[in-house]
Amino acid sequence: MLDLSGKNALVTGIANNRSIAWGIAQQLHKAGANLGITYLPDDKGKMEKKVAELVEPLQPSLFLPCNVENDEQIQSTFATIRQEWGKIDILVHCLAFAQREDLTGGFSETSRSGFKTALEVSTYSLVQLSGAAKPLMTEGGSIITLTYLGAVRAIPNYNVMGVAKAGLEASVRYLAAELGPQNIRVNGISAGPIRTLASSAVGGILDMIHHVEEVAPLRRTVTQLEVGNTAAFLCSDLASGITGQILYVDAGYEIMGM
């Protein structure tokens, strides 16, 4: 039986009820994990209020601002975790961002600033958060990130995000190799296209979803909760021998040639 009772889990990247991170948080809560939630702060506090109302039923014991482009906020987040929890068992990284104009048209037209932003937020943040979590994973742990097929195949309009996800998947392997001796496992979930706030910036996202529904072996795309179930499994002792892997949760689309 999947049981995460007594586990402290930090979930990043919840923006609204369509976020894959929201599906993951729900399933971790269902399995008994003690949740900490981070949100992206804004000047007017709208995101804080929105996410706080959404996650209230999950009764998180920590609710913290964390912009991964701000080193001080990252340090503050993990200082609070150390003070309040003492240790962390699970880190869920669901962070990705690219400028909208870099997710349409030609990849060669990607701006220098756009390339830097996409790699910093979508890729480097996993490295940085894992480094911050490492000393607090005193009893081992599980780190999960989200990726997409565009990391290994050219997907129309995915552009710089495909490069960022390729870097993310490589980071999974390097982190798994480094942290394995501490019994910290690092894995990625390559989810099929789901209509989220982040994916809405990708040109033609609805066409991508409809194509998967027509071609994937299961003749559908996947849900947040299906991705959440996989994440909960990877965070549990049932997956104790799995690290450095990219698991496809995409209704089988990845296996198809045409």
N, C-alpha and C positions, 0 to 999 in steps of 0.2 A: 504494500500500500504506500502511495506517495504521501510522505509526511514531512513537513518543514517546520514542525513545532519547535520552538526554541531557537530558530534561526533568525538572524537580523538581516533584512534585505533592503538595500537602497535602490530605488527605481528612479531613473532619470528620464526625461523626455515626454512626460504627459502634457499634452496641450489641450486636448478636448476628448470627448467620448468616442472619437474615431481613431485616436492614437493607438498604435500597436502596443505602446507602453502601458496603456490603460488596460488592455486585454491581459497583458502579462501580470500587472499588479493585482488584478482580480483573481487570477489563478493562484498566485503566490499567497494571497490572503486566504483563499479557500483551503489551501494546503496547510495553513496554520502559521505562516511566517509573520514575524513582527516587521511592519513596514516603515520605511522612511521614504519620503517623497521629496524630490527637488522640483523647482519650477524656475522658468526663465523670468527674472524680474523685469518690470518696465516702469517708466516714470509715473504712470497713473495708477499702478497697482491692479490693473484689470486682470492680468494673467494670474496673479496670486489669488484673487477672489474666485476666479473661474475654476482654477484647478482645486482650490480648497473645497469648494462646494461639491465638485465631482467626486473627490476621494474621501469625503467625510464618512460614507458608509464603510470604508475599509479601516477606519480608525487608526490612521498612521500615528506612531508615537513621535515621529520627527517630520517636520514640514519646513523645508529650508530653501532659500533662494540660492541658485547656483548658475551663474553664467560662466561657461567653460572658457570664455575668452578673458576672464578676469581671475588671475592667479590668487588674489586675496580671497575671493569668494570660495574658491576650491579649498584653500587652506582652512577657511572658517568652517566650511561644511564638515570636513573630516575632523577638525578639532572638536566640534560639537558632538560628532559621532563617538569620538574617543571618550568625551566627558559623560555623555548620556548612556551609551551602550557598552563601552569598554572594548567591544570587538565587533567586527562585521563578518558575515558569512557569505553574503550574496551581493554582487554588484551587477545591476542591469543597465547597460549603456544603450540608449535609444535616441541618440543625438545625431542629426545630420542637417546640413543647410548648404544651399548654394544660391547665388543670385538668380532670380527668375530669368533674366536675359541670357544666362549661361546654360539654361536648360531648354533652349530652342535653337534652331539654326545650326551653323557649322561649329564643330568642336575647335577648329583652328582659330576661331574668333574669340575664344575665351580670354578675358582680360587677366592681366597679372594679379590684380587685386582679387578678382573673382576666384582664380585658381587658389590663391593663398587662403582665402576665407573658407572655401569648400574643404580643403585639406586640413585646416586648423580645427574647424568645428566638427567635421565628420570623421576624421581619422586620428589626428593627434590627441583629441580629447580622450579617446580610449586609453592611449598610452599614459596620459597624465593622471586620469582617474584611477587606473590600475596601480600606478606608482603610489598614489596617495592611500589606496586601500590596502596595499601589501602589508605594511606593518601592523594593521589592525586585523588582518586575517590570521590570527594567532592559532586557530584550530583548523587551518585549511579553509578552502572556500571555493566558490564558483563565480566566474565572471562571464556574463553573456552580452553579446552585441548583436545588432541587426544589420544584415547586409542584403544584397539583391543580385540577381543574375547578371545585371549590367557590369558587375565586377569582372566577369570572365568572358562575356560576349558583348558585342557592340549592339546597343539598344538605341533606336532612334530617339534623339533629344536628351538622352540620359547624360551624355557628354562628360563634363568634368566630374559629375557625381559618380560615374563609372570608375574613373581613375581614383577618386577618393575611396570608393568601396574596395577596389583592388588593394589599395594601401591598407585598408582596414583588415582585410582578410589576411594579408601578410603579417600584420601586427598581431593578429590572433595567434599565429604560429610562433612568432618570436616570443610573445608573452607567455605562451604555454610552455615553451622550452625553458624560459627563465624561472617561472614560478612553480613549475612542477615539483621540484624538490621540497617546496613548502606545502605540498598537497593542495595547491591552488590550481584549479582547472579553468581553462579559458576556451570558450567555444563561440561560434557565430551561428545564427539562424538566418538562412537565406529564404525570406518569405516571398510568396507570390505577390503580384501587385494588389494593393488594397487602397481604397480611396481614403486618404488621410489628408490632413492639412499640408504635410510635407510633400506628398506625392502630387497634390493638385498643382504644384508649380511646374511639373514636368509636362511639356507639350505633348498632347495626344494621350494622356493617361487613360482616359475612358476607352479609347481604341485598344490600348494595350490590355486592359481588363477584359474587354469583349473577346479579343483574340485568344487569351488564355482560356476563357470559358468554352471556346469552340474547339481548341486543340488539345488541351491538357487531358490526360487519361481519365480523370474524374469529371471532365466536362464542366468544370467550375473553377473559380478561384477559391482562396481560403479566407477564413475569418480571423478576427483578432484573437478570439478565444482558442482557436486551434494553434496559433502561434504561442499563445500564453501557456497552453498545455505542454508544448514542447519545451518552453523555457523552464517551467516548473520541474519537468522531468530532468533537464540538464542540471538544475540546481540541487537535485535530490541525490541521496545515496544510491538510487537506482542507476545513476549514470556515473558511478565512481571511477570507472575505467575509461571514460571518454574525455579527451582534451585535445586542443589544437585542431578541432574539426569544424567544418561548415556543414550544417544539416539543412537540407532543402525541405521546406514546408510550403509547397507550391502546387499541390494537387497533381504532382508528377510532371509538370510542364518541362522541367529541366532535362528529362530523358529524351524528349522528342526531337527528331531531326527535321521534320517539316510539320 
